[in-house]
Amino acid sequence: MNKIFKKFKFRTTLCLTLSAALLLPYIPVSAAETKTVELVAVGDDLIHSPIYKSCKTRKGYNFDSLFKHIKKDIQAADISVINQETILVDKNYSGYPSFGSPKAVADAIAKAGFNVVTHATNHTLDRGTGAITGTLKYWNRKYPNIKVLGIHKNKNAANKITVVKKNGIKIAMLNYTYSLNGRRLPAGKSYMVDLLKSKNKNKIKKDIKSAKKNSDLVIVFTHWGTEYRYSVDASQKKWTNFFLNNGVDILIGTHPHVLEPYKMLKGKNGRKMLVYYSLGNFVSSQKKVPRLLGGMAKITIAKDSKGVYIKNYTMDPLVTHIGQKYKSYTVYKLNDYTDALAKQNYIRRISPHEAFSVNALRKLYKRITGKAA
């Protein structure tokens, strides 16, 4: 009797389990296992003296206004990257040509939601190696969870590849600058800044190889190109082929202070690499309309049973808004910018001969990228 009851109980349980399973929604295995990372990146945070003067308060400096209108996008992403063009110092602040910015810039970057900062630029050595060390100490002490790329406190740190793990995807990140504006690192301190030089090719190859070994995907941030040029120069083409042939997955450029195109490239071996040649300025006090037009790269990285790949990529154009008489600075997405705001932008007084309107910016964006804004 017990055996009959046990068989009846088993069959009843099995029927109920199967019935419940049939009521559940069908989820394809591949869809259920797909993981994604949303990454955004913006260009040069170029802190000219009118910008830091406009951000002075009774208690010091506050740069939150720069990020006010784009921080929702920054905070919504899993990984948000900014190129900090200028080095950070405690006093004797300065603008072009030898920059030194208040450390409150870092506070605003952190508050806005950025979690990766690229620091290898042609202005990194403007205030000497002490400023590099001081910048690193500030980031490490106040914001240890923010990854700082391109500058290092010692050789061990320089040889360590930064890998960010988000949503089950490991992303390695490297950052190099083409120049230090004629300045040279002292003997024995070449490790302090990662340089994009032909003599360093073997070191860069080694970095990429190590990055690939320890991650699912490799991103290289390059400070390169020709200032104020919308098209790619010979050096950029050379290095692009180098990175493509060495297995880099995404290449994001800064430095020209204007936008340049972005596209997916395909190498001879069938490998693909997404490249944004220049994101332009994030913010600056430069006095030409094209230098007020920047870009926010938006990339979706996916991982499933097929591997890791770039699912989507685009760019949101950005515009720097300069308040009257340089009294304020902020950045808008072009889609949120209006002609009413454009009429108030001080660029109209600075460069009255240049067309500046939402439509003019859209036309310039399409002219440079070949894509509609």
N, C-alpha and C positions, 0 to 999 in steps of 0.2 A: 504493500500500500504506500509506503514512504517513497519507494522508487517511482511509482506512478505519479504521486504528488510532485516530486522533484522535477520530473519530466514536464509536467503540466506548467509548473512555475517557470521553468527555463524557457519553454516555448512562448508563454505569455509575455515574459520580460523581453524576449527577442523581438516579438511582434511590436510591442510598444516602442522599443528602441528604433526599429526600422521605420515605424510610422512617424516618430518624432523627427528622424533624419530627413524623411521626405518633405516635411514641412519647412525645413531650413532653407534659406536662399542659397542658390548655387553660386559658389565663388571659385572661379578658375584658379588653379594652383599657381600659375605664373603671376596673376594679378595679386593674389594674397601675399606672395613673397616679394613683390616689388617694393624697394625702398627708394626714397628720393631725398635729395638735399637741394634746397633753394639757396643760390649764392647771388649776391649783388656786389658790385664794385664800382667805386667812383674815382675820379681822377685827382688832379693836383690840388691839395689843400695849401694854397699859396698865400701865405699870410704877409701881405705887404703892410707897410707902416700905417696907411690909412685904415686898414682893417683892424689891426690891434688897437689903434687909437679910438676907433668907433666903439670898441667893446670894453673900454675902460669904465670901471664903476668906482664908487667910493671905497669899496673894499678890495679892489684889485682889478681883475679882468674876468669877463664872462662871455664865452663864445657860443652859448646855446642858440643864439638867434641865427647863426649860420645854418643850423640843421633843422630848425623849427618846422619847415614845410615838407621835409622829405623823411623825417624820422620814422614815420609809420612804415614806409617801405624798408628802412634799415632794420627796424625791430621785428618785422614780419619774416625776414629771411633767416635761414639757419646760420649762414656765414655771411658777414658783411665786411667789406674791405675798403679802406681808404688809403690813398697815397699821401702821407704827410711830407710834403715837399720841403718844409723848413725844419731845422733842428730846434730843440727847445732849451731855453736858458732861464736862469734865475733873475737876471737883471741886464741892464744895458741892451734893451731890445732894439732890434734893427730890421730894416727892410732891404730892398734891393740896393746894391748887388750882393751884400754879404748878410744873410738873414740870421736872425736870432729871435725866436718867438716865445711869448710867455707860456709857462707850463700849464696854464689854465686851458690851453688848446686841447691838451690830452684829456682834461676833465670833461670838456664838452663832447669830445669824440666818444668817450666811454658812456656818457649819459645818453647820447643819441642812439647807442646800441651797436656800434661797430665792435667786432671782436677780433679783427685782424688789421694790423697797420704796417704798411710798407714804408721803410725809412731810407732805402738806398737810392739817393738822388744826387744830382750834380751839386746840390747845396749842403750835403751832409757834413762836409768838413769846413763849412764857412766859419765856424767859431772854434775850430780846433778839436783835438781828440777828447779834451776835457768835457766839451759839450755833448759829445756822443755818449761818453760814460755817464754823465749826469742825466741825459735823456733816458737811457736804459734803466738807471736806478729808479727814476721816477715812475716809469711804467711798471717795473717789477714790484716796487713797494706799494703803489696805490692800486694797480690793476693787473695783478698776476695772472688773471685768466685771459687777458688780451694777448694774442700772439704778435710779437714784433719781429718783422723780417728785415733782412738786409744789413743789419748792424749787430756787432757782437762784442761782448766784454772780454773774451779770451779765446784762445785757439780751440779749446774743447767745445765751447758754444758755437764757434764758427763751423765746426765739423759735424754738428748735430743737425739733422734734417727735421724741420718742423712738420709734424703730421697732425692734422685736425680730424678727429673722429666724430661724425654726426650721423645719427640714424642708421648706424651699422655700416657706414661707408667711410673709408680712410682716405683722406686727401692730403697729399704732400704739397708743400708750398715753398718756392724759392723766389728770391728777389735780387736783381742785379742792376747796377747803374753803369752807363757807358762812360761817365766822366765824373771828376771832382772839381771841375772848372780850373784845371791847371794846378791845383793843390796836390800835395803828395802826403801819403801817410808816412809817419816816421818809421825808420828802420825797426824791424821786429814787430810792427803793428799792422801789417798788411791784412791781418784777419778781421780788422775792425769794420770794414765795409766790403761787401761783395761787388766785384767789378766785372763788367761785361767787356772784357778785353781779349783780343786774340791770344795773347800770351797765357791767358787763364783758361783756355779751352779744355785742356785736360782735367783741370780742377772742376770745371762746370760739368763735363761729361761724367766725372766721378760722382758729383752731387746728384745728377739726374738718375744715374744707375742705382745709387743708394736709395733715392726717393722712390723709384719704381719697385724696388725690392720690398720696401716697407709700407706700401700703400696700394690702394685700388686705382688711383688717378693722380696725375701730376700737373700742377699749375705753376707756371713761371710768370712772375711779374717783372717786366723790363722797363727801365727808365732809359729811353733811347729816342732816335729820330731827329728830325730837323724842326726847329722851332717855327711855328706859324705856317707850316706846310701841310696841306690837306692830304697829299699823296705819300705813298711809302717811298723812302729813300733807299739807296743801294745797300747801306749798312743794315737797315731793317730787313731787307730781302735776304741778305746773307745769313743773318742770325735766325730768321724765321725758318729757313731751310735747315739750318743746323739743329734747331729744336725739334722740327718735324722729323728729321732723320734719326734723332736720338730718343724718340718715343714720348715726347711731351704731349699732353692731351689738350691743355688750354694755355694760351699765351695772351697776357693782358698788358698793354703798353700805356705808358704815360710820358710826359715831358714836352711834347710839341706845343702845348698850351692851346691847341685847337683840336677839334675832332678829326679822326681819320677813319677809313672804312673798317668794317668787321665782316668776317666770312668764315666758312668752314673749308679748310684745305684738305687735299688728299695727296698723300705721298705715293712714290713709285711702288712701294710695297703694299699699298692699299690702306695704310693707316691714316686716320683722320686727325686733324688738330684744328680746334677752334681758335681763331685769333682776332683780338680787338687791337688794332694797331695803335690807337691813341684814344683815351677817354676824354682828352682835353682837360681844361681846368674844372675842378669842382667849384672853387671860389678864387677870385683874384681881384686886384684893383687895376688891372690892365685896361688901357683906354681905347680898345678897338672892339667893335661889335662881335666879330667871330670868336674872340677870347672869352666872351661871356656865355658862349654856348658850349656846354659840356655834355657828358653822357653817363648814364647809369647802366652798366651791363647787368643783365638778368639771365641767369643760367640755371636750368634744372638738370641735375646729375642723377641718374637712375642706376639701380642695381637690381638685377633679377637673375633667373636661371641662365640667361644668355651672357651675363657678365655686367660690366660697368660701362655706361655710355652716356652721351649728352642727349637728353630727351628733347629739350627746348632751349632756345637762346634768342635774345632780343636786346634792344637798348631803348631806354627811356631818355629822350633829350632833356637836359637841364638848362636853366638860365639863371645867371647871377643878377640879382636885383640890387642896384646901388641907390641908396637914398640920397636925397638932395644934399649937395655940398659934402659928399662922402661921409655923412653922419651915421649911416647904417648900411649893413650888408646882410643879405640872406639869399637862399637858393630855392627856386621853385622847379617842379617838373613843368616842362613846357605845356603839357596838357592842362595844367592848373593855372597857367599864366594867362592874363587877360590884356586886352589893348588898353584898358584903364590903368593897369599897373605899368605897362610899357610906356605910357605917356609920362608917368612919374619917375621913370628910371633916369638917373642923372647922366647916363651915357648919351642921352639926347643933347645935353648941354656940352658934354666933353667932346663928342664927335658928331656935330649936327649935320655933317655932310653924308653920314652913313645911314642907310635905311634901318630902322629899328622898330619892329612891330611883331606880333605873333606870326603873321603870315610871312614876313621877311625871314624870321628865324626858321620857320618850317621849310621854306625854299632853300635856305642855306644847308639845313640838315640833309635834305634830299640830294642836294648838289654834291655834298661830301660823301654820304653813305650810299646813295642810290636807293634809299628806302624812304617811304613816307613816314612823317612824324606822327 
